[in-house]
Amino acid sequence: MSALSDYSENLLHDWLLTGDAATRPTAWYVALYTAAPNDAGGGTEVSAGGYARQSVTFSVTNDVASNSNAPQWTASGAGYGTVTHMGIFDAVTSGNLLWHGALDASRVIADGDTFLFSIGNIALTLA
């Protein structure tokens, strides 16, 4: 999973190629989607069943950033539907989409189901 958002591409260009200041995010959150976001944002983020973005931390090895914690969700009161994509944001609500991509396999999350990303299962690369 690795597609930089337009926001992230602009930050990278500013930092590498201009004298403009680029403000680095200080926290990262994983969002789940039932319809794909794109580089500009969009998509359909889960909003039912007690859903909230989960905090994620990363470590970098051999040019791949992977999650160093295991963010998890448990649907409560309603299912999430079929989760197909994920995104990385710089805020728990609103904020800026940084990265996005499809899950290896879609997953139906019913009321009471738990979904998690094991350590190392989120892999972000620059290509």
VODREN-522877 format. One line per field, with one value per residue (C-alpha): x, y, z. Coordinates in nm, 2 decimals, always signed. Each point is the difference from the previous one (the first is absolute). Layout:
X <- c(X;...);
Y <- c(Y;...);
Z <- c(Z;...);
This chain:
X <- c(+0.00;+0.16;-0.15;+0.09;-0.28;+0.03;+0.05;+0.30;+0.15;-0.02;+0.17;+0.28;+0.05;+0.01;+0.25;+0.23;-0.02;-0.09;+0.09;-0.36;-0.05;-0.16;-0.17;+0.05;-0.30;+0.05;-0.26;-0.14;-0.34;-0.14;-0.34;-0.21;-0.20;-0.29;+0.07;+0.34;+0.16;+0.22;+0.30;-0.24;-0.19;-0.36;-0.10;-0.24;+0.15;-0.18;-0.22;-0.23;+0.04;+0.21;+0.27;+0.29;+0.34;+0.27;+0.34;+0.29;+0.38;+0.26;+0.36;+0.21;+0.21;+0.15;-0.21;-0.33;-0.20;-0.20;-0.23;+0.17;-0.32;-0.32;-0.30;-0.33;-0.37;-0.31;-0.33;-0.25;-0.38;+0.03;+0.23;+0.25;-0.10;+0.26;+0.33;+0.21;+0.26;+0.19;+0.16;+0.25;-0.09;+0.17;-0.30;-0.26;-0.28;+0.01;+0.37;+0.20;+0.01;+0.37;+0.00;-0.28;-0.04;-0.20;+0.01;+0.15;-0.35;-0.34;-0.16;-0.36;+0.00;-0.33;-0.12;+0.23;+0.29;+0.35;+0.24;+0.36;+0.33;+0.27;+0.34;+0.16;-0.31;-0.02;+0.28;+0.06;+0.25;+0.10;+0.04);
Y <- c(+0.00;+0.32;+0.29;+0.34;+0.25;+0.34;+0.16;-0.22;+0.05;+0.37;-0.02;-0.22;+0.24;+0.30;-0.16;-0.14;+0.26;+0.34;+0.23;-0.03;-0.14;-0.35;-0.08;-0.36;-0.18;-0.09;-0.28;-0.26;-0.17;-0.29;+0.04;-0.28;+0.04;-0.17;+0.19;+0.09;+0.34;+0.15;+0.24;+0.29;-0.17;-0.11;-0.36;-0.11;-0.03;-0.23;+0.20;-0.25;-0.24;+0.21;+0.04;+0.24;+0.03;-0.17;+0.13;-0.16;+0.02;-0.09;-0.12;+0.00;-0.28;-0.04;+0.29;-0.14;+0.16;-0.26;+0.03;-0.07;-0.03;-0.19;+0.23;-0.17;+0.07;-0.19;+0.08;+0.08;+0.05;-0.04;-0.15;+0.19;-0.16;-0.13;+0.18;+0.02;+0.27;+0.19;+0.34;+0.16;+0.35;+0.26;+0.04;-0.22;+0.20;+0.21;+0.07;-0.08;-0.33;-0.10;-0.35;-0.23;-0.34;-0.32;-0.27;-0.33;-0.15;+0.17;-0.08;+0.01;+0.13;-0.08;+0.13;-0.15;-0.08;+0.11;+0.11;+0.07;+0.06;-0.22;+0.16;+0.04;-0.05;+0.36;+0.06;+0.35;+0.05;+0.28;-0.11);
Z <- c(+0.00;-0.11;-0.17;+0.12;+0.02;-0.19;+0.34;+0.08;-0.35;+0.04;+0.34;-0.14;-0.30;+0.24;+0.23;-0.28;-0.27;+0.13;+0.29;+0.12;+0.35;+0.02;+0.33;+0.10;+0.16;+0.36;+0.02;-0.24;-0.01;-0.20;-0.17;-0.14;-0.33;-0.17;-0.32;-0.13;+0.07;-0.26;+0.00;+0.06;+0.28;-0.04;+0.05;+0.27;+0.34;+0.25;+0.23;+0.18;+0.29;+0.23;-0.27;+0.06;-0.17;+0.20;+0.09;-0.19;+0.04;-0.26;-0.03;-0.32;-0.13;-0.35;-0.14;+0.13;+0.29;+0.18;+0.30;+0.33;+0.20;-0.07;-0.06;+0.05;-0.02;+0.14;-0.15;+0.27;-0.06;-0.38;-0.26;-0.21;-0.33;-0.24;+0.07;-0.32;+0.06;+0.26;+0.04;+0.22;+0.14;+0.21;+0.23;+0.18;-0.17;-0.32;-0.06;-0.31;-0.19;-0.03;-0.15;-0.13;-0.16;-0.04;+0.26;-0.11;+0.04;+0.07;+0.34;+0.11;+0.35;+0.18;+0.34;+0.26;-0.24;+0.07;-0.28;+0.05;-0.18;+0.15;+0.05;-0.34;-0.21;-0.11;-0.24;-0.15;-0.28;-0.23;-0.36);
